[in-house]
């Protein structure tokens, strides 16, 4: 059973649809604790004041903004709630756009949208079917954990999905990447031809179930073996990769390596007349 992480409504024109949001993805990373090497016990961390050195209790902690080094202005919870207003409980669809128009760099996190009550099922179903038939997605603003997000609402399976997006000013400028002004814009035709051939050979239908987090699986196995008292097998280090000197030769070798192996043709059985 998924846990509700947000509750409110979607405003579709003058129609209000009571909904709940559920986190659609989960972090599968293996969590490693920080231990004291001598005692093999977890390290405790306490919140202390950087000025007086005293440990601070949760009820004595407030939020503030550092407007100049060492100088802060305090922002109260009441002030934050006043700024959020009705946006904290409502998702108003402001536009409909084509999904293909949104660059993937803007996508942040996915949430399942579920109906909040039986009374809203008809409106929920209507919005889902309308979005699905239009082939578009709804753009809206939503407040999650004291932060406003741009959000995309789309049909997904038997329900709907809300995906938070970064605002344009949150996406950094590609021009700030060092070295881009020296990138070669013209490549040799032969190199382009071989590179395109390599792409063709590596092209496949996207089947998400065939991709695995191999590092996590190996780490889980290592932990299981250690708990069981099995000593890990020492493996040789990965071969070192040298600098690419001849780009064309490297591309040709890659094409040769990625070619699917042809299965041997079955031998014809001799018949009585052959």
N, C-alpha and C positions, 0 to 999 in steps of 0.2 A: 504494500500500500504506500503510495507516494504521499509525502508530507506537504501540506499547503504552506507556501512561503510568501504569498501575497493574496489579498482578498479585496475586491472592489467591483468595478463594472466597466464595460466597454460602451462608449457613447457613439452610436451610429446614426447620425442625424439627430432626431428627437427620440430615438429608441435607446433605452438603457438595458444592457444585458448583464445581469449579475454573474461574475466569474471568479474563479480561483486560479492562481498560477502554481505550477509545479516544476521544479528544476528538471529539465529534460536530459541533462548529461551529468556524469559523475566523474570525479577524479579517482583514477585507479592507481595512482602512485603509491608505492610501498613507503609507509612513514617510518623513518628511522629516528630513534630518540638519541639525544645527547647524553652520554654517560661519563661518570668519573672513572678513569682508566683503572685506578687502584681498587675501588670498591665495586665497580660494575653496577652502580646505582644511578638513577636519573638525576640530572642537574635541575635544581629549582631556580626559577627566575622570579624576582620580586620587583614591583614598581616602586622606584625610589625617586625622590626629588633631586634634580641635578644641582640645586643650590644648597639645601640644608642637609641632604643625605638621608632624610627620614623616609621610612616606608609609607606609601600613601594608600589609603583605603579607597575602594571604588566610589563611595559616596562623597569623597573629597576631590574627585577628579572632574574637571570641567574642560570644555573645548575652547580653543583660541587660535587666532591666526597671527603668524609672525610677520608683521608688516615691515619691520626693519630688524637687522640682527640683534637678538636679545630683547626686543620689544614686542609685546603681544596685545591683541585686543580680544576680549572674551566674547563668545557667542553662546547665548543660553539656548536650552531646548525649546523654550517658549518662542523665542525669536525664529528658530529654525522652522517650527510648526506653522508660524504665521506666514513665512515665506512660501512654504509648500502649498498651503491653502487646500483647495479641493483637488488639486492634482494628485495628492497622495492616495486618493481612493477612486480616481476615475481615469480611464484611458479613452481620450477622444480621438477618433479617426479623423485626420485633417486632410488627407489626400489618398488617392489610389495611383500606384505607379506600376510599371513593369519590373518584375524581379531582375531581369537581365540588365536593367539600367543601373543597378547597385553593384559597385565593385566589391568583391569579397573582403577587401581590407576594412570595410566599415562594420562587418559583423562581429559581435562580441560574445553573447551567450544566448542559449536557447531555453525557452520555457514552454511546457505544455499548457494550453488554456482549457480549463474544464468548467462546465456550468456550475453555478453556486447553489442553485435551487431548481426544483421541478418547474416552478413558475416561469423560469427563464429559458427552459429547454427549447421552446418554439422559436424564440428570437435568436437563440444561439445557433440552432440548426439553419435558420434563414440566413444569418450572416455568413456561416461557413459555406453554404451552397452558393450564395451570391458571389463570394470571393472566388470559389472554385470555378464557377461558370465564366466569370469575367477574365480569368487567367491573370489577374493582377493581385497585388498585395496592398494592404492598408498601411499607411504611415501614421503613427501616433506618438504622443509624448506620454511617458510614464515615470512616476517617482518610485524608486526602489532603494531602500536603505539610505535615505537622505541624499540621494543623487538622482537628478533628472536624466532620463535616457530618451533618445529617439528610438522608436520601436517599429518593427515590421510585423504585421499580422497576416498570416497566410493559412490557407487550408492545408491540413496535413493528416493523411489517413482518414480516420472517422471523426477527427476533431480539428482543432486549430493550434497553430504554433505562434508564439510571440518571440521574436529575436531582437534583443537590444542591439542598437547600432551606436558607433562612435559618431559624435558630431564632427563636422568638417574641421573645426579648429583643434580637435583632438588627434587628428591624423597628421603626422609630421611630414615635412616637405621632402620629397625625394631628392631635390636638388642639393640638400644638405649632406648627402652621403658622400664621403671622401672618395676621390678617384674617378667619379663618374664623368668628369670633363675630359678624361683621357681614354674613355672607352672607344674601341675601334668600331666605327659604324659601317664599314664596308669589309666584307669577307670574300675570300676567294670562292668562285662559283663551285669548284670541286668540293670544297669543305662544306658548303651549304647543302650540296647534293647528298653527300654521305651522311651529314647530320640529319637531314630529312629522312633518309633511309633508316637510320637508327631509331628515329621517333616512330616511324611506321612499324618497325619490328617490335617495339616495346608497347605499342598501343593495344589496349585491351578494354573490355567492358568493365565498368566500375562495379565490383562486387565487394562491399565493405567487409563482409565476413571473412574474406581471405587475407586481410591485413591484421597482423598481430603485433603487439608490443613485446618484441622478443627480449629486450633488456629486462622488462618487468617480470616476464615468465622465468628467465634465468635467475633473477634475484630471489624470487619466491622459492625456486627449487633449492638455491643455495641456503636460504634460511631453513627450509624443511630438513635438508641434509644436516645442517649444523645442530639443529634441535635434536635430531635422531643420533647425533654423534658420529656421522659419516664425514670423513675428512674430504675436503674438496680436492679435485684432481687439478694439479698444476698444468696449465695449458701454455703453449708457446704464444708469444706476442704476435699481434697482427703484422703481416708483412708491411714494410715501409713503402710508401708510395713516393716515387720521385717526381720531380718537376716535369711538366709536359714540354718537351723540346720540339717535337714534330707533331703538330696538331692533326694534320691529315693522316699520318700513320696511326695515331691514337684513335681517331674516329674509325678508320678501316678495321683496326683490331677490335674495337667495340662492336661493330656490326657483325664481324665474324663470330665473336663470342656470344652475342645475343641471338644468333640464328637458331630457330627451333630445330632440334634434332629429328631427322626423319627416321621413322621406324623402318626396319629392314622389310623389304617386300617378301611376302610369304612365297615359299618355293612351290612351284606347280607339281602336283603329284602326277606321276606317270600313270597313264591309263593303259588298258590292254592294247589299244590300237596305236599308241605313240612309240 
